[in-house]
Amino acid sequence: AIYYGCADTCVSMAFTTVDEVVDYVKKHSSV
């Protein structure tokens, strides 16, 4: 259970980071 919770948190953080990067690229890209 502890491992799953840690993995779930890490996955959530990873997706959040990806979303932030995509947002940044969209805002600062001329494409």
Sequence and secondary structure as in RCSB ss.txt:
>XXXX:A:sequence
AIYYGCADTCVSMAFTTVDEVVDYVKKHSSV
>XXXX:A:secstr
 HHHHHHHHHHHHHHHHHHHHHHHHHHH   
